[in-house]
Amino acid sequence: MSLAAVTPAIQPDQYRAVMRHFPTGVAAICSADQATGRPCGLIVGTFQALSLDPALVTFSIARTSTSWPKIRRTVMFSVNLLADGQQPVCRALAGKAEDKFAAIEWKHSAYGTPHIAGSLGWIDCTIQQELDGGDHVLIIAKVLEMAADDGDPLVFHGGRLGGFRESTAA
Ligand SMILES: Cc1cc2nc3c(=O)[nH]c(=O)nc-3n(C[C@H](O)[C@H](O)[C@H](O)COP(=O)(O)O)c2cc1C
């Protein structure tokens, strides 16, 4: 008998109820929309380091995303590591406004990608591989350039945005 026959499928509500206990950082994946010249982007909590040598990073994108096809077309894109205090940037880029960058301060990087002011780090990337991830696509990206400032990260946990608090176990 196959494993699929004896294990019931995990329902989305159960999946969400468990995964909400795992906190993530918040990253803005951005590029310049080739159709309008304006920056476009979306928020991911799935961004993570993958490989030191070669320098690779990874994140996953819902197949329903309308921003990712625009970013994907531009080949090069930026990952902006959001800082505590950039909650408005997160909300704007996770929304569906026509111009998500209307109230966001940003500048062009050497690669022409948008770098959001006040971010903790900026990573310019190019897509290396796209893998099937069910209702998401898993992106593996090659790092072209990266830099960071000091500061506290924006954290997503249990459906809420907040800061990082250090605690020491006795
Ligand atoms: C904290 C947070 C984390 C998110 N993580 C992801 C993610 O990892 N992958 C994803 O596809 N969408 C993620 N989203 C949702 C997208 O940012 C949101 O659906 C986005 O606005 C998609 O819109 P689009 O149609 O412009 O692509 C996240 C949203 C928030 C607020």
The ligand as a Gaussian input file, in Angstrom:
#p B3LYP/6-31G(d) Opt

LIG

0 1
 C        5.039000      39.003000       5.739000
 C        4.600000      38.504000       4.383000
 C        5.261000      37.435000       3.794000
 C        4.897000      36.966000       2.532000
 N        5.585000      35.934000       1.957000
 C        5.300000      35.550000       0.686000
 C        6.105000      34.564000       0.029000
 O        7.077000      34.039000       0.581000
 N        5.778000      34.236000      -1.247000
 C        4.712000      34.814000      -1.903000
 O        4.477000      34.491000      -3.052000
 N        3.940000      35.760000      -1.293000
 C        4.228000      36.143000      -0.030000
 N        3.482000      37.120000       0.580000
 C        2.332000      37.697000      -0.134000
 C        2.769000      38.646000      -1.222000
 O        3.665000      39.660000      -0.786000
 C        1.514000      39.336000      -1.768000
 O        0.575000      38.367000      -2.076000
 C        1.883000      40.123000      -2.956000
 O        1.306000      41.373000      -2.837000
 C        1.454000      39.468000      -4.185000
 O        0.930000      40.436000      -5.021000
 P        1.287000      40.496000      -6.539000
 O        0.075000      39.976000      -7.227000
 O        1.581000      41.928000      -6.783000
 O        2.472000      39.614000      -6.802000
 C        3.824000      37.586000       1.846000
 C        3.165000      38.690000       2.432000
 C        3.549000      39.136000       3.678000
 C        2.844000      40.322000       4.272000

